[in-house]
Amino acid sequence: MAALTLYVIGPPRSGKTAVFDALTLTPHGPNFTVRGGHRYGTVKVPDPRLAALNALYRPKKYTPAEVTFADLAPAGAEPVKFGDLTGLLGNADAFVVVVPCFSETDFEGRPLDPAAQLESLLLDLVLTDLEKVERRLERIAQDRNRGQKVSEAELKLLERLRAELSADRPVRDLELREDEEKLLRTYQFLSQKPLVVVANIGEGLLNAGAPAPLRAWAAGRGIEVLPFCAPLEGEIAQLDEAAQAEFLKDYGIAEPARVRLIQSAYRALRLISFFTVGEDEVRAWPIREGASAQTAAGKIHSDIERGFIRAETVAHDLLLAAGSWSKCREQGILRLEGKEYAVRDGDVINFRFNA
């Protein structure tokens, strides 16, 4: 699959641009491009399993998975109105929602209520979707009045969505059949996107983490909240590996928040990784949890998916312990799986196929 795309959004003065900067900084400086006035930065997904396989094979090419972060409101710009950017926001795989938690008052001097700010922003997404549904229902009614044929299944589903959205319920909370999910795919509803909530805290709150009311509000809706100190994470991101480890140790931090944020996004999107290995390349491939071996083959190339015969598979830790693919075969730990096999996180796969 292409790089996972996470759009960084948040209320005014939430510090989301600072969060984006921290996510896309490297020891060599900022890593982003500007397209249409919006900033995009792509980073490698850290995975110690892939790194260990790379050390074992020492291939010509090492290809971790990638995540692209997008900042739609650069510093100094007017706040983003979701209704004006539905087409662009619809391209997101998930939203990283930044909530300000670094002071007791907001930028207008009012008492800061992070949970209320998050609730308000998510409601804006729901209302944006509601407007889209209502516009589509109006067009369907016009088509019907002209005697044109309309999809009764689509009409029924949209009427259901209108009722749910009018009650402030996001699309992601609805139980949808597979055919209904397929029907809605082209709509790219914003309230259907998975969420990772970032509590943008001050350095003095590192030990306390995100405010308890915000955690409680999010937990009640099955949303993860990640404490993130943007200035500190920006400093960490610019250090080389050795200096970074020492810095983290001094602050009592296990790993950079960027790593935890990507892991949280993978969970929200129900993504796992399988690996391909060899002298030419060691590579990670993100796929949906529960995806079949044949679907995984298609991530590499459509020809492999069409000509799929078998998936020669072994868990990454067994391969590392054995030391080579041939040793795995000698030890009888390689498995031959068919097209319906549900790929497991950490599988190393060699696909057999007809060219």
VEXLOSE-572895 format. One record per residue (C-alpha): residue in three letters; x, y, z. Coordinates in steps of 0.2 Angstrom, whole numbers, padded with zeros to 4 digits. Layout:
N
REC resn     X     Y     Z
REC  ALA     X     Y     Z
...
# end
This chain:
355
REC resn     X     Y     Z
REC  MET  0000  0000  0000
REC  ALA  0005  0018 -0002
REC  ALA  0012  0028  0013
REC  LEU -0001  0029  0027
REC  THR -0008  0047  0027
REC  LEU -0012  0055  0043
REC  TYR -0019  0073  0043
REC  VAL -0015  0084  0058
REC  ILE -0030  0094  0063
REC  GLY -0035  0104  0079
REC  PRO -0043  0119  0086
REC  PRO -0035  0136  0083
REC  ARG -0019  0139  0093
REC  SER -0018  0120  0098
REC  GLY  0000  0119  0093
REC  LYS -0004  0107  0079
REC  THR  0009  0115  0067
REC  ALA  0022  0113  0081
REC  VAL  0017  0095  0082
REC  PHE  0018  0092  0063
REC  ASP  0036  0100  0064
REC  ALA  0041  0088  0078
REC  LEU  0034  0073  0068
REC  THR  0044  0078  0052
REC  LEU  0060  0084  0059
REC  THR  0076  0074  0057
REC  PRO  0094  0075  0062
REC  HIS  0097  0084  0045
REC  GLY  0083  0096  0048
REC  PRO  0065  0098  0042
REC  ASN  0058  0085  0030
REC  PHE  0042  0091  0022
REC  THR  0036  0098  0005
REC  VAL  0023  0111  0001
REC  ARG  0009  0108 -0011
REC  GLY -0006  0119 -0013
REC  GLY -0001  0129  0002
REC  HIS -0001  0113  0013
REC  ARG  0014  0104  0021
REC  TYR  0017  0086  0019
REC  GLY  0031  0076  0028
REC  THR  0035  0058  0025
REC  VAL  0044  0048  0039
REC  LYS  0050  0029  0040
REC  VAL  0040  0018  0052
REC  PRO  0052  0011  0065
REC  ASP  0051 -0007  0067
REC  PRO  0064 -0017  0077
REC  ARG  0058 -0033  0069
REC  LEU  0062 -0026  0051
REC  ALA  0079 -0019  0058
REC  ALA  0084 -0036  0064
REC  LEU  0080 -0044  0048
REC  ASN  0090 -0031  0039
REC  ALA  0105 -0035  0050
REC  LEU  0103 -0053  0046
REC  TYR  0102 -0052  0027
REC  ARG  0112 -0036  0024
REC  PRO  0102 -0033  0008
REC  LYS  0106 -0020 -0006
REC  LYS  0090 -0011 -0001
REC  TYR  0081 -0008  0015
REC  THR  0063 -0002  0014
REC  PRO  0053  0002  0030
REC  ALA  0035  0007  0029
REC  GLU  0031  0025  0028
REC  VAL  0019  0037  0035
REC  THR  0015  0054  0028
REC  PHE  0009  0068  0039
REC  ALA -0001  0083  0032
REC  ASP -0003  0100  0040
REC  LEU -0017  0109  0032
REC  ALA -0015  0126  0041
REC  PRO  0003  0132  0041
REC  ALA  0007  0145  0055
REC  GLY -0001  0162  0052
REC  ALA -0015  0155  0041
REC  GLU -0034  0156  0045
REC  PRO -0041  0142  0054
REC  VAL -0046  0127  0042
REC  LYS -0065  0126  0039
REC  PHE -0068  0107  0036
REC  GLY -0082  0111  0024
REC  ASP -0070  0120  0012
REC  LEU -0058  0105  0012
REC  THR -0069  0090  0012
REC  GLY -0061  0083 -0004
REC  LEU -0043  0085  0003
REC  LEU -0047  0079  0020
REC  GLY -0056  0064  0013
REC  ASN -0039  0058  0007
REC  ALA -0033  0055  0025
REC  ASP -0032  0037  0031
REC  ALA -0034  0044  0049
REC  PHE -0034  0061  0058
REC  VAL -0021  0066  0071
REC  VAL -0032  0078  0082
REC  VAL -0021  0090  0092
REC  VAL -0029  0096  0108
REC  PRO -0020  0110  0118
REC  CYS -0016  0105  0136
REC  PHE -0001  0116  0139
REC  SER -0009  0130  0149
REC  GLU -0024  0134  0160
REC  THR -0032  0146  0148
REC  ASP -0035  0146  0129
REC  PHE -0028  0160  0117
REC  GLU -0043  0171  0121
REC  GLY -0040  0170  0140
REC  ARG -0054  0158  0144
REC  PRO -0052  0143  0155
REC  LEU -0046  0129  0144
REC  ASP -0057  0113  0143
REC  PRO -0048  0101  0132
REC  ALA -0062  0088  0132
REC  ALA -0074  0101  0126
REC  GLN -0063  0107  0113
REC  LEU -0061  0090  0106
REC  GLU -0079  0087  0107
REC  SER -0083  0103  0097
REC  LEU -0070  0099  0084
REC  LEU -0077  0081  0081
REC  LEU -0095  0088  0080
REC  ASP -0089  0099  0066
REC  LEU -0084  0084  0057
REC  VAL -0101  0076  0060
REC  LEU -0110  0092  0054
REC  THR -0099  0093  0038
REC  ASP -0104  0075  0034
REC  LEU -0122  0079  0037
REC  GLU -0121  0093  0025
REC  LYS -0114  0081  0012
REC  VAL -0128  0068  0015
REC  GLU -0142  0081  0014
REC  ARG -0135  0088 -0003
REC  ARG -0134  0070 -0010
REC  LEU -0152  0067 -0004
REC  GLU -0158  0083 -0013
REC  ARG -0149  0077 -0029
REC  ILE -0157  0060 -0028
REC  ALA -0174  0068 -0025
REC  GLN -0171  0079 -0041
REC  ASP -0166  0064 -0051
REC  ARG -0181  0054 -0046
REC  ASN -0193  0069 -0050
REC  ARG -0185  0069 -0068
REC  GLY -0190  0050 -0069
REC  GLN -0172  0044 -0068
REC  LYS -0168  0028 -0059
REC  VAL -0160  0029 -0042
REC  SER -0152  0017 -0031
REC  GLU -0164  0012 -0017
REC  ALA -0150  0004 -0007
REC  GLU -0140  0020 -0007
REC  LEU -0156  0031 -0003
REC  LYS -0160  0020  0012
REC  LEU -0143  0020  0019
REC  LEU -0141  0039  0017
REC  GLU -0157  0042  0025
REC  ARG -0151  0031  0040
REC  LEU -0135  0042  0040
REC  ARG -0144  0058  0040
REC  ALA -0154  0052  0056
REC  GLU -0138  0047  0065
REC  LEU -0128  0062  0060
REC  SER -0142  0073  0065
REC  ALA -0141  0065  0082
REC  ASP -0122  0070  0083
REC  ARG -0117  0052  0080
REC  PRO -0101  0050  0069
REC  VAL -0101  0037  0055
REC  ARG -0087  0028  0063
REC  ASP -0099  0022  0077
REC  LEU -0111  0015  0065
REC  GLU -0112 -0004  0062
REC  LEU -0111 -0006  0043
REC  ARG -0112 -0022  0033
REC  GLU -0098 -0025  0020
REC  ASP -0109 -0020  0005
REC  GLU -0114 -0004  0015
REC  GLU -0096  0001  0018
REC  LYS -0092 -0002  0000
REC  LEU -0106  0009 -0005
REC  LEU -0100  0023  0006
REC  ARG -0082  0022  0001
REC  THR -0083  0036 -0012
REC  TYR -0091  0048  0000
REC  GLN -0075  0049  0011
REC  PHE -0085  0054  0026
REC  LEU -0074  0064  0038
REC  SER -0082  0057  0054
REC  GLN -0079  0039  0048
REC  LYS -0060  0042  0049
REC  PRO -0051  0033  0063
REC  LEU -0043  0045  0076
REC  VAL -0028  0047  0086
REC  VAL -0029  0061  0099
REC  VAL -0013  0071  0104
REC  ALA -0014  0080  0120
REC  ASN -0001  0094  0117
REC  ILE  0006  0096  0135
REC  GLY  0019  0107  0142
REC  GLU  0036  0100  0148
REC  GLY  0030  0102  0166
REC  LEU  0016  0089  0163
REC  LEU  0027  0075  0156
REC  ASN  0025  0064  0171
REC  ALA  0006  0068  0173
REC  GLY  0002  0065  0155
REC  ALA -0014  0070  0147
REC  PRO -0028  0078  0158
REC  ALA -0039  0065  0166
REC  PRO -0056  0073  0160
REC  LEU -0049  0072  0142
REC  ARG -0043  0054  0144
REC  ALA -0060  0049  0152
REC  TRP -0070  0058  0138
REC  ALA -0060  0049  0124
REC  ALA -0060  0032  0133
REC  GLY -0078  0032  0134
REC  ARG -0078  0033  0115
REC  GLY -0064  0021  0112
REC  ILE -0051  0034  0107
REC  GLU -0033  0034  0112
REC  VAL -0025  0049  0119
REC  LEU -0006  0052  0117
REC  PRO  0003  0064  0128
REC  PHE  0015  0075  0116
REC  CYS  0026  0089  0121
REC  ALA  0029  0097  0104
REC  PRO  0045  0107  0109
REC  LEU  0053  0093  0118
REC  GLU  0049  0080  0104
REC  GLY  0056  0093  0091
REC  GLU  0072  0093  0100
REC  ILE  0072  0073  0101
REC  ALA  0069  0071  0083
REC  GLN  0084  0081  0078
REC  LEU  0096  0071  0088
REC  ASP  0106  0056  0080
REC  GLU  0102  0039  0087
REC  ALA  0115  0039  0101
REC  ALA  0111  0056  0107
REC  GLN  0093  0053  0106
REC  ALA  0094  0037  0117
REC  GLU  0104  0048  0130
REC  PHE  0091  0062  0130
REC  LEU  0077  0050  0132
REC  LYS  0085  0042  0147
REC  ASP  0088  0059  0155
REC  TYR  0069  0063  0154
REC  GLY  0064  0045  0158
REC  ILE  0055  0043  0142
REC  ALA  0055  0025  0134
REC  GLU  0053  0031  0116
REC  PRO  0049  0046  0106
REC  ALA  0031  0051  0105
REC  ARG  0032  0050  0086
REC  VAL  0035  0031  0087
REC  ARG  0020  0029  0099
REC  LEU  0009  0040  0088
REC  ILE  0012  0029  0073
REC  GLN  0009  0013  0083
REC  SER -0007  0021  0089
REC  ALA -0012  0025  0071
REC  TYR -0009  0007  0066
REC  ARG -0020  0001  0080
REC  ALA -0034  0013  0075
REC  LEU -0033  0008  0057
REC  ARG -0031 -0011  0062
REC  LEU -0015 -0012  0052
REC  ILE -0002 -0026  0054
REC  SER  0015 -0029  0044
REC  PHE  0022 -0043  0035
REC  PHE  0039 -0044  0028
REC  THR  0048 -0049  0012
REC  VAL  0067 -0053  0013
REC  GLY  0081 -0057  0002
REC  GLU  0098 -0052 -0004
REC  ASP  0091 -0038 -0015
REC  GLU  0078 -0031 -0002
REC  VAL  0071 -0032  0015
REC  ARG  0054 -0023  0016
REC  ALA  0039 -0020  0027
REC  TRP  0022 -0021  0020
REC  PRO  0007 -0014  0030
REC  ILE -0010 -0023  0027
REC  ARG -0027 -0023  0036
REC  GLU -0028 -0035  0050
REC  GLY -0037 -0051  0044
REC  ALA -0031 -0049  0026
REC  SER -0029 -0065  0016
REC  ALA -0012 -0071  0009
REC  GLN -0018 -0067 -0009
REC  THR -0023 -0049 -0004
REC  ALA -0006 -0047  0003
REC  ALA  0002 -0054 -0013
REC  GLY -0007 -0040 -0022
REC  LYS  0001 -0027 -0011
REC  ILE  0018 -0032 -0019
REC  HIS  0011 -0034 -0037
REC  SER -0006 -0037 -0045
REC  ASP  0003 -0051 -0056
REC  ILE  0008 -0060 -0040
REC  GLU -0010 -0059 -0034
REC  ARG -0018 -0065 -0050
REC  GLY -0005 -0080 -0052
REC  PHE -0005 -0084 -0033
REC  ILE -0001 -0102 -0029
REC  ARG  0005 -0103 -0011
REC  ALA  0013 -0092  0002
REC  GLU  0029 -0099  0010
REC  THR  0028 -0092  0027
REC  VAL  0037 -0091  0044
REC  ALA  0036 -0080  0059
REC  HIS  0050 -0067  0059
REC  ASP  0057 -0073  0076
REC  LEU  0058 -0091  0070
REC  LEU  0068 -0085  0055
REC  LEU  0079 -0074  0066
REC  ALA  0083 -0089  0077
REC  ALA  0086 -0101  0063
REC  GLY  0097 -0088  0054
REC  SER  0092 -0091  0036
REC  TRP  0077 -0096  0025
REC  SER  0086 -0113  0020
REC  LYS  0088 -0117  0039
REC  CYS  0070 -0114  0042
REC  ARG  0066 -0126  0028
REC  GLU  0078 -0139  0035
REC  GLN  0070 -0137  0052
REC  GLY  0052 -0139  0045
REC  ILE  0046 -0123  0052
REC  LEU  0041 -0115  0035
REC  ARG  0023 -0116  0031
REC  LEU  0014 -0117  0015
REC  GLU -0002 -0107  0016
REC  GLY -0016 -0105  0003
REC  LYS -0024 -0090 -0004
REC  GLU -0037 -0088  0011
REC  TYR -0024 -0089  0025
REC  ALA -0026 -0074  0036
REC  VAL -0009 -0065  0037
REC  ARG -0002 -0063  0055
REC  ASP  0008 -0048  0061
REC  GLY  0026 -0051  0059
REC  ASP  0025 -0065  0046
REC  VAL  0039 -0066  0033
REC  ILE  0032 -0072  0017
REC  ASN  0039 -0079  0000
REC  PHE  0025 -0080 -0013
REC  ARG  0024 -0093 -0026
REC  PHE  0015 -0088 -0041
REC  ASN  0013 -0091 -0060
REC  ALA  0020 -0077 -0070
# end
